[in-house]
Structures are given as structure tokens and as C-alpha cells.
Amino acid sequence: MMQKTTPGFAALALALGIGAAALLIACVMSAVLLRTKCPRCGFSLRKVISRGGSPTLPKLDACPHCGVSLDEPMEETAGSS
């Protein structure tokens, strides 16, 4: 014998699933925004990242603090191979 579920329970489960997914995405995005630093000066690049998907805001392709281009390859350090 199958149990019947009420429509309200299905809607609540869907809403909770969507809310949990949104919370997970927000946590990941905030971690990325806080941890991405300029390779030269260490300044946070969250302004550059947050403008990446906007068609109306001008594209930033350099660090807003020191001006290093983000399109150029990074210089190798002594410890990297």
C-alpha cells in the first residue's frame, strides 16, 4: 500500500532544497571573492570578479590597487617549477 503525500509537503521540500542550494552557492562565492588576491600586491580582487558577469559595468582587466595586468602570465618564483 502506497502512502499519499500532501501537496504542501512536496512544496516545502522543494523550497528547502532550493534554499539550501542558494546558501551553498552564496558560501562558495563569498569564499572565492575573499580569497582571490592580486599576484603582485595581495590586494583583494573581489571588485574585478564581481564585475565579470555584468554586461553594463566596464570590464576591469587590471588590479585596481597596483595596476598590474591580469591578462599577462605571472612571473615564475624560485620555488615553482
URPEQUI-V18415 format. One record per backbone hydrogen bond with DSSP energy under -1.0 kcal/mol. CO is the residue of the C=O (numbers start at 1). NH is the residue of the N-H. If there is no record, write none. Layout:
BEGIN
co = [CO:CO]
nh = [NH:NH]
END
This chain:
BEGIN
co = [6:7:8:9:10:11:12:13:14:15:16:17:18:19:20:21:22:23:24:25:26:27:28:29:30:31:32:36:38:43:45:46:47:49:51:61:63:68]
nh = [10:11:12:13:14:15:16:17:18:19:20:21:22:23:24:25:26:27:28:29:30:31:32:33:34:35:36:45:42:38:49:50:51:52:54:70:67:63]
END
